[in-house]
Amino acid sequence: MDRFLMSSNHPNRQYTVAVLGATGLVGSLITQLLEERHFPVGTFKPLASERSAGGTVLFKGQPVTVEVACPQAFDGVDIVLSSAGGVVSALLVPEAVARGAVVIDNTSFFRMQAGVPLVVAGVNDQALAQHQGIIANPNCSTAQLMPVLKALHEAAGLKQVTVSTYQSVSGAGKAGLDDLMDETEHNLGDTCPAPHCVRPSQFERKNFKRPMAFNLIPQIDSFIYEDGLEAGYTKEELKLIHETRKILNLPDLAITATAIRVPVLVGHSEAVTVALERPLSVAETTALLAKTPDVVVATSYEDYHTPRETAGTDPVYVSRIRRDTANPATGLHLWVVSDNLRIGAALNAVRLAESLHAQGLVHPASVGVSV
Ligand SMILES: NC(=O)c1ccc[n+]([C@@H]2O[C@H](COP(=O)([O-])OP(=O)(O)OC[C@H]3O[C@@H](n4cnc5c(N)ncnc54)[C@H](OP(=O)(O)O)[C@@H]3O)[C@@H](O)[C@H]2O)c1
């Protein structure tokens, strides 16, 4: 029996597309990418909170009025690209689905729910076919790891993964960016002898609870306090652990993480240590990742990638590939850098919309599989 009404797969179909959180860092980039990548948008609906409603965002050179995100705003919408925070998604995503839309959600709210595909474009697109109205985008630090870990697993079997992340402040949205810029200016004003360096009289952190300028913070999201194996981890670290297992369909993968916020504007970096089932040399790993879609590999030691130098570009960059001195037989270290706003959020969301369109999967939840 056909599981879907394939009649929804019209190559020339145009969609009514809502961007929920259109005024945010991720939503603005989604809007830009829909335009740049020529997604078949018939009608474009930017949605945000009352703070931004009535303002405009530019789409295809035209100002489009931002509407308040409320259940009725999704009437007639085919696709929602959602990035307005977990609380908003919890409230509004089911309303959009009930009105017949497919939602690609960037927040963490639905990611681990059964029946919600958690998808990285180019890694596990096949999971899209199981959607029941909601598709989740993984956390930014998870997303950039996936093409790399998938390739290593298919070639040599992943036995154990240890990740330390160095995550930029844009991962915390506009407020994170503002905090770093304002605090940097404020701190320089304190010490700079030049007459123009006037310390801004007022500085109040909007997002971070500890100094972000000239510092780093070994906490992203809140701590787990309950007794057990996960006690003392942050939710960000657990997202990386659990989402990786779900995306790669490796529920028992031995993986652990430490997530650190660093004073970088855009671009997350990750120091990754893997133990493999079968040995892979550095040369074999380099060759393997060089032919992995979406991945760019450094060709010399000095050719390593930094977040500032790669921000604004699409690939996942891998460098510093070397054997693990603590596990020379099957261990490798890698340095993985990517633009968190792109593959970690907006680009992945738009690529998933493209994949849904190409596969004829833009349909109401009632038409999809029931499990
Ligand atoms: N930044 C990243 O690298 C990244 C990566 C992956 C996932 N995400 C997730 O994506 C989401 C947004 O991230 P962001 O970086 O774009 O944050 P952001 O820059 O702070 O933008 C937040 C957006 O949500 C809107 N919003 C806030 N409260 C709302 C409400 N009550 N009703 C409707 N809209 C509301 C804001 O609208 P106003 O202008 O009206 O305030 C704004 O458009 C978060 O859940 C985040 O975890 C972010």
The ligand as a Tripos MOL2 file, in Angstrom:
@<TRIPOS>MOLECULE
LIG
   48    52     1     0     0
SMALL
NO_CHARGES

@<TRIPOS>ATOM
      1 N1         22.1010   30.2240   16.7100 N.am      1 LIG1
      2 C1         22.4290   28.9870   16.4030 C.2       1 LIG1
      3 O1         23.5950   28.6800   16.0240 O.2       1 LIG1
      4 C2         21.4200   27.8920   16.4730 C.ar      1 LIG1
      5 C3         21.7370   26.6470   15.9690 C.ar      1 LIG1
      6 C4         20.8010   25.6080   16.0460 C.ar      1 LIG1
      7 C5         19.5920   25.8570   16.6480 C.ar      1 LIG1
      8 N2         19.3050   27.0960   17.1520 N.ar      1 LIG1
      9 C6         18.0110   27.2980   17.7800 C.3       1 LIG1
     10 O2         17.2350   28.1810   16.9980 O.3       1 LIG1
     11 C7         16.4360   29.0010   17.8510 C.3       1 LIG1
     12 C8         16.6590   30.4780   17.5080 C.3       1 LIG1
     13 O3         18.0170   30.7850   17.5510 O.3       1 LIG1
     14 P1         18.5650   32.2070   17.0710 P.3       1 LIG1
     15 O4         20.0250   32.1030   17.2210 O.co2     1 LIG1
     16 O5         17.9990   32.6230   15.7660 O.co2     1 LIG1
     17 O6         17.9630   33.1650   18.2230 O.3       1 LIG1
     18 P2         17.6630   34.7460   18.1700 P.3       1 LIG1
     19 O7         18.6310   35.4370   17.3040 O.co2     1 LIG1
     20 O8         17.5710   35.1570   19.5900 O.co2     1 LIG1
     21 O9         16.2100   34.8670   17.4950 O.3       1 LIG1
     22 C9         15.0460   34.4350   18.1440 C.3       1 LIG1
     23 C10        13.8600   34.6160   17.2250 C.3       1 LIG1
     24 O10        12.7060   34.0660   17.8800 O.3       1 LIG1
     25 C11        11.6960   35.0720   17.9250 C.3       1 LIG1
     26 N3         10.8860   34.9360   19.1340 N.ar      1 LIG1
     27 C12        11.3090   35.0110   20.4040 C.ar      1 LIG1
     28 N4         10.2630   34.8660   21.2540 N.ar      1 LIG1
     29 C13         9.1710   34.6940   20.4820 C.ar      1 LIG1
     30 C14         7.7960   34.5100   20.7450 C.ar      1 LIG1
     31 N5          7.3280   34.4710   21.9950 N.pl3     1 LIG1
     32 N6          6.9450   34.3730   19.7040 N.ar      1 LIG1
     33 C15         7.4030   34.4140   18.4380 C.ar      1 LIG1
     34 N7          8.6970   34.6030   18.1070 N.ar      1 LIG1
     35 C16         9.5680   34.7370   19.1250 C.ar      1 LIG1
     36 C17        12.4490   36.3780   17.9150 C.3       1 LIG1
     37 O11        11.5690   37.3940   17.4970 O.3       1 LIG1
     38 P3         11.6650   38.9360   18.0310 P.3       1 LIG1
     39 O12        12.5370   39.6510   17.0520 O.co2     1 LIG1
     40 O13        10.2520   39.3700   17.9610 O.co2     1 LIG1
     41 O14        12.2200   38.8850   19.4150 O.co2     1 LIG1
     42 C18        13.5330   36.0500   16.8960 C.3       1 LIG1
     43 O15        13.0030   36.1400   15.6020 O.3       1 LIG1
     44 C19        16.7910   28.5880   19.2790 C.3       1 LIG1
     45 O16        15.8640   27.6380   19.7330 O.3       1 LIG1
     46 C20        18.1430   27.9620   19.1410 C.3       1 LIG1
     47 O17        18.3990   27.0110   20.1410 O.3       1 LIG1
     48 C21        20.1870   28.1170   17.0610 C.ar      1 LIG1
@<TRIPOS>BOND
     1     1     2 1
     2     2     3 2
     3     2     4 1
     4     4     5 ar
     5     4    48 ar
     6     5     6 ar
     7     6     7 ar
     8     7     8 ar
     9     8     9 1
    10     8    48 ar
    11     9    10 1
    12     9    46 1
    13    10    11 1
    14    11    12 1
    15    11    44 1
    16    12    13 1
    17    13    14 1
    18    14    15 2
    19    14    16 1
    20    14    17 1
    21    17    18 1
    22    18    19 2
    23    18    20 1
    24    18    21 1
    25    21    22 1
    26    22    23 1
    27    23    24 1
    28    23    42 1
    29    24    25 1
    30    25    26 1
    31    25    36 1
    32    26    27 ar
    33    26    35 ar
    34    27    28 ar
    35    28    29 ar
    36    29    30 ar
    37    29    35 ar
    38    30    31 1
    39    30    32 ar
    40    32    33 ar
    41    33    34 ar
    42    34    35 ar
    43    36    37 1
    44    36    42 1
    45    37    38 1
    46    38    39 2
    47    38    40 1
    48    38    41 1
    49    42    43 1
    50    44    45 1
    51    44    46 1
    52    46    47 1
@<TRIPOS>SUBSTRUCTURE
     1 LIG1         1 GROUP 0 **** ****
